[in-house]
Amino acid sequence: MLARNPLSFREGKQDRFWCCLDWDTRLITSYHYSLRVNPQQAQEFLNKAISKGKPKYIQTDAGVFYPRAFKKLFIQIKFGINN
């Protein structure tokens, strides 16, 4: 699963488009659009992303709000940097 949330600008606002990709098929499996960036929006996106099953791996853009959202959704979690 790959979580991407590039910045887009709408009348001076920073909107976010969150996208979950399946690495094997390269298909979009879920998405989320939000007007703000915070742990609640990250959790809402992750709920959509894991609705059909928990992923083996999660790669993000290193947003500071992900760890808090992950902890609320997953009981056991490993944090690491993959170089």
C-alpha positions in Angstrom: 0.0 0.0 0.0 1.3 3.4 -0.9 -0.1 6.5 0.6 0.4 9.7 -1.3 -0.9 13.1 -0.5 0.5 15.7 -2.8 -0.3 19.3 -2.2 -2.7 21.0 -4.5 -3.8 24.7 -4.3 -7.3 25.9 -4.4 -7.7 29.6 -3.9 -4.7 29.7 -1.6 -5.8 26.6 0.4 -3.8 23.5 0.7 -6.1 20.6 -0.2 -4.9 17.0 0.1 -5.7 14.0 -2.2 -4.8 10.7 -0.5 -4.3 7.7 -2.6 -3.7 4.0 -1.8 -2.1 1.8 -4.5 -1.7 -1.9 -4.7 2.0 -2.6 -5.5 1.3 -5.8 -7.3 -1.5 -4.6 -9.6 -0.7 -0.9 -9.6 -4.4 -0.2 -9.1 -5.9 2.5 -6.9 -7.6 0.6 -4.1 -8.9 3.7 -2.1 -8.7 7.4 -2.0 -9.6 10.3 0.2 -9.9 14.1 -0.4 -9.6 16.5 2.5 -9.3 20.3 3.0 -7.0 19.9 6.0 -4.1 17.7 7.2 -4.4 16.2 10.7 -4.4 12.8 12.4 -8.2 12.6 12.0 -8.0 12.9 8.2 -5.1 10.4 8.2 -7.2 8.0 10.2 -10.2 8.4 7.9 -8.0 7.7 4.9 -6.4 4.6 6.6 -9.9 3.3 7.5 -10.8 3.4 3.9 -7.5 1.9 2.8 -7.7 -1.1 5.2 -11.4 -1.8 4.8 -10.7 -4.8 2.6 -7.7 -6.1 4.7 -4.6 -4.9 6.4 -1.6 -4.3 4.3 1.8 -6.0 4.7 3.6 -2.7 4.2 2.7 1.0 4.3 4.9 3.7 2.6 4.0 7.3 3.2 5.4 10.8 2.5 6.6 10.9 6.1 3.8 13.1 7.4 4.1 13.7 11.1 0.4 12.8 11.6 0.7 9.2 10.4 2.2 7.6 13.5 -0.7 8.8 15.7 -3.3 7.6 13.1 -1.4 4.2 12.8 -1.5 3.6 16.5 -5.2 4.2 16.7 -5.8 1.7 13.8 -3.3 -1.0 14.3 -2.6 -2.9 17.6 0.9 -4.1 16.6 3.0 -1.9 14.5 6.6 -1.6 13.4 8.1 1.7 12.4 11.1 1.8 10.2 12.8 3.5 7.4 13.3 1.6 4.2 16.2 2.9 2.2 
